[in-house]
Structures are given as C-alpha cells and as structure tokens.
Amino acid sequence: MTLARAKSTLSAPDHEVMRRVNRWRAPRWVRWWMLLATRAGDGWLWALAGIAVLLSADPERFRAVEAAAIAVTAGILIFHRVKTYFCRLRPRDIEPHCWAHVVTRDKFSFPSGHSTTAFAVAVALGSFYPEIRPVLLVLAANVAISRVVIGMHFVSDVLVGSGMGAILGYLTFRFVV
C-alpha cells in the first residue's frame, strides 16, 4: 500500500463526516450555540475563567492560573508547529459550508488550536478545582464540537487537539508548578 493510498484510506471517514456536516442546515438555535461556542473558544472564556479563579480567596489560585497559562502556551507552540508540518486544509476550503462563514488566522486545520487550548485550560484548572471540572470539560467539549459543526475542522483535528490539550493541562498540574 502506498503512502498516498494509506492517507486516503485513513482520512475517508473524516471526509464523509465533513460532507454531511457541511451540508446540514442546522436549526437556528444550533447555529447560534455553535457560533457562540466557537467564539468563546477564541480566548475570552478562558480569560474570564482565569480572572474568576484569581478573584477567589483560594491559596492555590496563582498556581492554578499559572498551570493553565503554561499549558496553553505550550499548546499554542506545539499546534502551530504541527499545523505547518502537516498543512492539512480546513474542511470549508475543501467543500463550502452551507451556513457558517468564519474567518480564521491560518489556513490549516490539524490539530485544532481551539480544542487544544480549551482542554488545556479545562484540565489544568479542573485538576486544582475538581468541583468545577465537569463544567469546564463541558465548555471545552462545546468548543471542540463547534469547530466541526461550523466546518473549521475534521473530527480527527479536534480529537487530537483535545487530547493534546488534556495531556498538557494534566502535566502542568502535576509537574510544572
């Protein structure tokens, strides 16, 4: 089996999901929800979470925010390098999306930077504050799902990005701070 054929075989399920999602005329409430979730993942939601933690009286608050910041910084450095290595086009650049038209900073999709960042913050902060971990993980999952639904990423992009962010969040919780 050639490398090109192996790549084609491995990406076929991603492309099938992409075609279905890009052609789906989602209800208006789903559109709003996905656009809000993807915009929340632009960074402001995680900044608000960090500010909320800093405003708490918890003695671990500075360590928690530092761990999240280190995880996010490491994630950004890694996903930018990986994106330029793989140069995988975004789904919307392969087949037009029927309702979402979001502008991006770069043209490559693998891995998802939004998913990496979302799970880095969610796992880092959630490790310090287990009582809010479920909410943080649901918010991170919404960001990741939104990236597929609006045609910015393939499913594999968000799975790899989410996993990478979760690992970075956990490692910074355990070892960096």
WOZITA-V469697 format. One line per field, one symbol per residue. psi: psi as a letter, one per 20 degrees, with the letter a starting at -180 (. if undefined). A space follows every 10 residues. Layout:
psi=???
This chain:
psi=prgghggggh ighghggggg ghipnqqghg gggghgghhh iihhghghgg ggghirjpij hhgghggggg gggggggghg ggghghlpqq giigpqqhhp npprhrjqip rohggggghg gggghhhhmh higggghggg hggghhhghj jhqrghghgg gggggggggg ghghhg.
